[in-house]
Amino acid sequence: MASCSAAGRTVFDPDRAPHALTVLGEWLDAGKGVPHRHRRHQLLYADAGVVTVLTADGRWVCPPERAVWVPGGTEHAVQAARPFRLCTLYAEPDALADEAPAGCAVVGVPAVAREILRAALALSPSAGSEHPVRRALALVPALVQPLVDLSLGLPLPTDRRARGVAERWLRTPDDPDPLASVARDAGASLRTLERCFLAETGLGLAQWRTRLRLAVALERLGAGTSVTEAAHAVGYDSVAAFSRAFRQAHGFAPSRVGRGAAASASA
């Protein structure tokens, strides 16, 4: 169950845990973590703040009360603007129902699931499979599955021209250029670019850009940026329009994220 780290410390290997479902908690520094993968499926949940999971196929932004599902074998990195405590459920593939998401996804974490995860963090490794908390842990994947697809994921297109546009907007989410101009710069017609985005991400061109802007704004708010600054940083001239779009996409007001970030920083 254990392996030796580069520093000579013995560390726990969740892929070799004796139980099919295991929960680990750790404090992580701000910034981008090292890309890695696990054999087991993972449910990554942060008690407070905003965490982003990055893969070759996209990025998934995780605000409070949300988690990111990462299928086993997926290379990923975790990043955040502030230090945070990550709670991760590691699950053997055959321990889950067939409805488990096939790819990365943002899911809701209802209160009962959060309490089970917290209880599991305090569970002794010697606690057997009949322990009440271990039995309750088996319910967590089923509790979060009905809330899959909360519009916080951002898949990346694979077409060369569309990928170039996506990377351009990732660098400059406040890019004010009209879509037709962006398409010309990419060497494609607007219709072609629209078709590529829709086929490869499930989102139209304008919809993808809006989702990116709101995801970047969410990350900035998690870092402590004000609502006004976050709105302007992603291309909104009107804070009211930004707040409406943010609430419509995420289901909560942008000011709520700022309060959560402040609480996390003072903890």
C-alpha positions as CSV (number, residue, x, y, z in Angstrom):
1,M,0.0,0.0,0.0
2,A,3.0,2.3,0.4
3,S,5.7,3.6,-1.8
4,C,8.8,5.6,-1.2
5,S,8.9,9.3,-2.3
6,A,11.9,11.0,-3.8
7,A,12.7,12.5,-0.3
8,G,12.8,9.1,1.2
9,R,9.4,9.4,3.0
10,T,6.9,6.6,2.9
11,V,3.7,7.7,1.2
12,F,0.4,6.1,0.9
13,D,-0.5,4.8,-2.6
14,P,-4.3,5.0,-3.1
15,D,-4.2,2.8,-6.1
16,R,-3.1,-0.1,-3.8
17,A,-5.5,0.6,-0.9
18,P,-7.1,-2.5,0.6
19,H,-10.6,-1.1,0.3
20,A,-12.4,-0.5,-3.0
21,L,-13.3,3.1,-1.9
22,T,-10.7,5.2,-0.1
23,V,-10.7,8.9,0.9
24,L,-7.5,10.9,1.3
25,G,-7.2,14.6,2.3
26,E,-4.1,16.8,1.8
27,W,-3.2,20.5,1.9
28,L,-1.8,21.7,-1.4
29,D,0.0,24.9,-2.4
30,A,-1.3,27.5,-4.8
31,G,-0.3,27.1,-8.4
32,K,-0.4,24.2,-10.8
33,G,0.4,20.7,-9.6
34,V,2.4,18.1,-11.5
35,P,0.5,16.2,-14.2
36,H,-0.1,12.6,-13.0
37,R,-2.6,9.8,-13.3
38,H,-4.2,7.1,-11.1
39,R,-5.4,3.7,-12.0
40,R,-8.5,4.3,-9.9
41,H,-11.3,6.7,-10.6
42,Q,-11.2,9.9,-8.6
43,L,-13.7,12.4,-7.2
44,L,-11.8,15.6,-6.3
45,Y,-13.5,17.9,-3.8
46,A,-12.1,21.1,-2.2
47,D,-13.8,22.2,1.1
48,A,-13.4,25.9,0.1
49,G,-12.1,28.0,-2.7
50,V,-12.0,27.3,-6.4
51,V,-9.9,24.5,-7.9
52,T,-9.4,23.7,-11.6
53,V,-8.5,20.3,-13.1
54,L,-6.6,20.4,-16.4
55,T,-6.3,17.5,-18.9
56,A,-5.3,17.3,-22.5
57,D,-8.9,17.4,-23.5
58,G,-10.1,20.4,-21.4
59,R,-10.4,22.1,-18.1
60,W,-13.0,21.7,-15.3
61,V,-13.5,24.4,-12.8
62,C,-14.7,23.4,-9.4
63,P,-16.2,26.0,-7.0
64,P,-17.4,25.2,-3.5
65,E,-20.0,22.4,-3.2
66,R,-18.9,21.0,-6.5
67,A,-16.4,18.2,-7.4
68,V,-14.6,17.0,-10.5
69,W,-14.9,13.4,-11.6
70,V,-11.7,12.0,-13.2
71,P,-11.8,8.6,-14.7
72,G,-9.0,6.2,-13.9
73,G,-6.0,6.5,-16.2
74,T,-6.6,10.1,-17.1
75,E,-3.5,12.3,-16.9
76,H,-4.5,15.5,-15.1
77,A,-3.1,18.4,-13.0
78,V,-4.8,20.4,-10.3
79,Q,-4.4,24.1,-9.9
80,A,-5.7,26.9,-7.6
81,A,-4.8,30.5,-6.8
82,R,-4.8,29.9,-3.1
83,P,-3.6,27.0,-0.8
84,F,-6.4,24.6,-0.4
85,R,-7.4,21.3,1.2
86,L,-8.2,18.6,-1.4
87,C,-10.4,15.7,-0.4
88,T,-10.2,12.8,-2.9
89,L,-12.3,9.7,-3.2
90,Y,-10.4,6.9,-5.0
91,A,-12.6,4.2,-6.4
92,E,-11.9,0.8,-8.0
93,P,-13.7,0.8,-11.4
94,D,-15.6,-2.4,-10.6
95,A,-16.9,-0.9,-7.4
96,L,-19.1,1.6,-9.2
97,A,-22.3,1.5,-11.1
98,D,-22.2,1.5,-14.9
99,E,-23.6,5.0,-14.9
100,A,-20.3,6.5,-13.8
101,P,-19.2,9.3,-16.2
102,A,-17.0,8.1,-19.0
103,G,-15.0,11.3,-19.1
104,C,-14.1,14.2,-16.7
105,A,-17.2,16.0,-15.4
106,V,-18.1,18.6,-12.8
107,V,-20.7,17.2,-10.4
108,G,-22.6,18.6,-7.4
109,V,-21.8,17.4,-3.9
110,P,-24.9,17.5,-1.8
111,A,-24.6,18.0,2.0
112,V,-25.0,14.4,2.8
113,A,-22.1,13.4,0.5
114,R,-19.9,16.1,2.0
115,E,-20.5,14.8,5.5
116,I,-19.7,11.2,4.4
117,L,-16.4,12.4,2.8
118,R,-15.5,14.3,6.0
119,A,-16.2,11.3,8.1
120,A,-14.2,9.1,5.9
121,L,-11.2,11.4,6.2
122,A,-11.1,10.6,9.9
123,L,-11.6,6.9,9.4
124,S,-8.8,4.6,10.6
125,P,-7.1,2.5,7.8
126,S,-7.8,-0.5,9.9
127,A,-11.6,0.0,9.8
128,G,-13.2,-2.9,8.0
129,S,-15.6,-3.0,5.2
130,E,-18.6,-3.3,7.6
131,H,-17.8,-0.1,9.3
132,P,-20.8,2.3,9.0
133,V,-18.7,5.0,7.3
134,R,-17.2,2.6,4.8
135,R,-20.7,1.4,3.9
136,A,-21.9,5.0,3.6
137,L,-19.0,5.8,1.4
138,A,-20.3,3.5,-1.3
139,L,-23.3,5.8,-1.6
140,V,-21.3,8.9,-2.6
141,P,-20.9,8.2,-6.3
142,A,-24.6,7.6,-6.6
143,L,-25.4,10.8,-4.8
144,V,-23.3,13.0,-7.1
145,Q,-24.1,11.3,-10.4
146,P,-27.6,12.9,-10.9
147,L,-25.9,16.3,-10.8
148,V,-23.4,15.6,-13.6
149,D,-22.9,18.4,-16.2
150,L,-23.2,21.7,-14.4
151,S,-21.8,23.7,-17.3
152,L,-18.4,24.1,-15.5
153,G,-16.5,21.9,-17.9
154,L,-14.7,23.3,-20.9
155,P,-13.7,20.6,-23.5
156,L,-11.0,21.6,-26.0
157,P,-11.5,21.2,-29.8
158,T,-9.0,19.0,-31.7
159,D,-9.1,20.7,-35.2
160,R,-6.0,22.7,-35.7
161,R,-7.8,25.9,-36.5
162,A,-10.4,25.6,-33.7
163,R,-7.7,24.6,-31.2
164,G,-5.8,27.8,-32.2
165,V,-8.8,29.9,-31.5
166,A,-9.4,28.2,-28.1
167,E,-5.8,28.7,-27.1
168,R,-6.1,32.4,-28.2
169,W,-9.1,32.9,-25.9
170,L,-7.4,31.0,-23.1
171,R,-4.6,33.5,-23.2
172,T,-6.9,36.5,-23.6
173,P,-10.4,35.8,-22.4
174,D,-11.3,39.5,-22.8
175,D,-10.5,39.4,-26.5
176,P,-13.1,41.9,-28.0
177,D,-12.7,40.8,-31.7
178,P,-15.9,39.7,-33.5
179,L,-16.2,36.0,-34.2
180,A,-15.9,36.6,-38.0
181,S,-12.6,38.4,-37.4
182,V,-11.4,35.6,-35.2
183,A,-12.3,33.0,-37.8
184,R,-10.4,34.9,-40.5
185,D,-7.3,35.1,-38.3
186,A,-7.5,31.3,-37.8
187,G,-7.7,30.7,-41.6
188,A,-11.2,29.4,-41.6
189,S,-14.7,30.6,-42.4
190,L,-17.0,31.4,-39.5
191,R,-19.3,28.5,-40.6
192,T,-16.4,26.0,-40.6
193,L,-15.2,27.1,-37.2
194,E,-18.7,27.0,-35.8
195,R,-19.1,23.4,-37.1
196,C,-15.7,22.3,-35.6
197,F,-16.5,23.7,-32.2
198,L,-20.0,22.2,-32.1
199,A,-18.8,18.7,-33.3
200,E,-15.7,18.5,-31.1
201,T,-16.9,20.3,-27.9
202,G,-20.7,20.2,-28.0
203,L,-20.7,24.0,-27.8
204,G,-21.1,26.6,-30.4
205,L,-18.3,29.2,-30.9
206,A,-20.0,32.0,-29.0
207,Q,-21.2,29.6,-26.3
208,W,-17.7,28.2,-25.8
209,R,-16.2,31.7,-25.4
210,T,-18.9,32.7,-22.9
211,R,-18.3,29.5,-20.9
212,L,-14.6,30.2,-20.9
213,R,-15.0,33.7,-19.8
214,L,-17.3,32.7,-16.9
215,A,-14.9,29.9,-15.9
216,V,-11.9,32.3,-15.9
217,A,-14.0,34.7,-13.9
218,L,-14.8,32.0,-11.4
219,E,-11.1,31.2,-11.0
220,R,-10.3,34.9,-10.4
221,L,-13.0,35.3,-7.9
222,G,-11.6,32.3,-6.1
223,A,-8.3,34.1,-5.9
224,G,-9.9,37.0,-4.2
225,T,-10.5,39.3,-7.2
226,S,-13.5,41.6,-6.8
227,V,-16.6,41.0,-8.9
228,T,-16.0,44.2,-10.9
229,E,-12.4,43.3,-11.6
230,A,-13.3,39.8,-12.6
231,A,-16.0,41.0,-15.0
232,H,-13.7,43.5,-16.8
233,A,-10.9,40.9,-16.9
234,V,-13.0,38.6,-19.1
235,G,-14.4,41.2,-21.4
236,Y,-17.6,42.4,-19.7
237,D,-18.2,46.2,-19.7
238,S,-21.3,45.8,-17.5
239,V,-21.0,44.2,-14.1
240,A,-24.8,43.7,-14.0
241,A,-24.6,41.8,-17.3
242,F,-21.7,39.7,-16.0
243,S,-23.5,38.9,-12.8
244,R,-26.6,37.8,-14.7
245,A,-24.6,35.6,-17.0
246,F,-22.6,34.2,-14.1
247,R,-25.7,33.3,-12.1
248,Q,-27.4,31.8,-15.1
249,A,-24.4,29.6,-15.8
250,H,-23.3,28.6,-12.3
251,G,-26.5,28.8,-10.3
252,F,-25.1,31.3,-7.7
253,A,-24.0,34.9,-7.5
254,P,-20.4,35.8,-8.2
255,S,-20.2,37.6,-4.8
256,R,-20.7,34.3,-3.1
257,V,-17.4,33.0,-4.5
258,G,-15.5,35.9,-3.1
259,R,-16.9,35.3,0.4
260,G,-15.9,31.7,0.2
261,A,-12.4,32.5,-0.9
262,A,-12.0,35.0,1.9
263,A,-13.1,32.3,4.4
264,S,-10.7,29.8,2.9
265,A,-7.8,32.3,3.1
266,S,-8.4,33.1,6.8
267,A,-8.9,29.4,7.8
